[in-house]
Amino acid sequence: SLEFLYLGGNFISAIPPELAKLPSLRYLVLCDNKIQSIPPQLAQLHSLRSLSLHNNLLTYLPREILNLVHLEELSLRGNPLVVRFVRDLTYNPPSLQELAGRTVKTRNIPYPPSDLPESLVRYLSLASNCPNPKCGGVYFDSCVRQIKFVDFCGKYRLPLMHYLCSPECSSPFSSASQSSTSQSESDSEDEASVAAHRMQKVLLG
């Protein structure tokens, strides 16, 4: 039943995913630490109203943060994401198992669970959809990490982490040779209005 958790100024370097098991949590303060990333499990904190992350080492936010439907205040000042952004398009080729799994999923090939080992059925259930609306593909373990800029409240564009199924799905402006302005303008177009009504305050400065 915990509603307020203050962990500021504790030199914390990682947020334990178990924090997501606090369904009544409304205010979470993690400011003035050494946090470099936010676990996507925090999106399960559906009661969260305020999230304080200022003065950490964040360079991006997980895409899942969009699922915090009741979030009203997000404090991000004093993080590297305010002034610089990550563009890492390293990509490990998919395994034969992943290629087969992608084919099964994208072509909707039926597979009765009784015909496959339980481990393969479980593997196929872990398919993630590529966020590129023009793709329609899936991925399992092999994916491309990309920063996507999303306009939350009409004034600030925040960098969210995306995972694409292949380098071909990335924006032509995602290369490190492009300016951050071109990146933000091109990548935020298709999600310019995402969650705009949800964020009441985004504190970057």
N, C-alpha and C positions, 0 to 999 in steps of 0.2 A: 504493500500500500504506500510505499515511499513516493512522495510528490516532488521533493526538492533535494537535489544532490549537488553539493559544492565541492569541487576537487581542484580548485585553482591554486597555482603556485606550488606544485608538488613535483616538478621535474618528471612528469609522466611522459613517456615516449610512445606508448601505444594504448589505445582504448580497448579494453576487453570486450569481445562481442557479447559476453554474458550480460552486459548492461542492458541489452535489449529485452531482458526478461523482467523488466520493471514496468508493467502495463499502466500504472497510475502516474508515472513520472511526468511532471509538467515543466519543470525548470532544471536544466542541466548546465552547470558551469564548469568548463574545462579550460579556462583562460590561463595564460602565463605558465605554460608547460612546454614540452618539447615534442608535441604530437606532429607527426608527419602525414598521417592519413586517417580517414574516418572509416571504420568498418561499415559495410553496407547493411549489416544487421540492425544498425540504429534506426533504419527506416521503419522498424516494427514498433517504435515508440509512438503509437498513434495519439497519445494524450499530450505529447510534448508541445509546449507553447513557446518556450524560449530556449535557445541553444547558444551559449557563449563560448566562442572558440578563438577569441582575439589573443594576439601575442603567442602564436605557436609557429610551427614550421610547415604549414599546409601549402601545397602548390596546386591542389585541385580538390574538388568535392566529388563524392560518388554520385552517380546518376540517381541512385535510389533515394537520395534526399528529397526528391520530388514527391515521394509518398508520404512525407510528413504533412498531412493535410491540415492539421491544426496549428502548424508553426506560424507564429506571428513575428518573432524577432530572431534574427541570426546575426551574431556579432563576429566579424572576420578581420577587423583592423589589425595591423601588425603582423600579417602573414605574407609570405612570399607571393601568394597567388594574387595579391593586390597589385604587384608591380612586375611580376614575370610569370611566364607560363611554361608548362612542360609539353614538349612535343616528342614523344618517343614512339616511333613506328617500327620498332624491332618486331620481327615475326618469325616464329618457328614453324616450319612446314607441318601440316597436320599428319598424323599417323594414318596407316591404312584403316585402322578401326574407326578413326574419326571420319575419314572420307566416306566409308561405308555407312556410318551413322548419319552423316549429313544427307546422303542420297536417300536413305530410308525416310528421313523426316521431310525433306523438301519435296519428294515425289509421293508422299503419303502412302508408302508401301505398307500394306497390312502385315502385322506379325503377331499371330496368336502367342501369348506368353508361354503356352505349353510347348511351343516349338523351339524356344530359345532358352539358354541358360539364364538363371535368375540374375546373374551379374550383368549380362547384356541387356536384359529388360530394364534393369536399374540404370544402366548407362544411357540408354535411349531416352529415359525419362528426364535426364539432366540437360537436354538440349536447350540452349538459350537463343532467342531470336536476335538477329542482327538489327540494331537500331536504325540502320539506313532504310528509310521508307521505300527506296527504289530497289532494294535487294530481295527481301523475302527469304533469305537464307538463314541457316542456323550454325552454331558452333558449339563445341564441347570444351576442349582443353586448349586448343590452338586458336588464338585470336590476336587482333591488333589493338593495342591501347592507343586511345586518342582523346585529346581534350576537346570538348564541345562547349561553346559559349551559349548560355541561355539567359535571356532577359527575364528576370523575375518580377520587377516592379516598374519597368519603364525607364529606369535611370541607370542601373548597374547591370553589366553582363558578367555573370559568374562562370568560371570554368568548371565544368562537370566532367567526370571521367566516363568515357564510352568504351565499349569493347566491340570491335567490328569483326566480322567473320573472315575478312581478307583485306590486304592492302588496297585492292581495287575499290573497296567500299569507302575508303577515306576521301575526304574532300581534297580537291587539287590545291587548296590553300593551306593544307595541314603541314606542308613541308616546313622545316626549320628555316628555310631561306626566305619565307614570306614574313611580312611584318605582322605584329600582333593586331594592328588595326584591321588589316585585310582578313585575318583569321576570325576576329570577332564579328565583323560585319557579314562575312559569308556563312559562317557556321551557325549563327544565331537566327538566320532567317526562318527556317522551318519550325523553330521552337520559340519564336519571339514572344508568344503569348502564353507559354507554358507556366502554369501556377502563378500568373500575374496577380490573381485575386487572393492568393494565399499569403504572400509575403507582405506584411505591413511595414516591417523595418528590416533593411539590410544595411548593417553598419560596417562600412569599409574604411572610413577615415577617422 
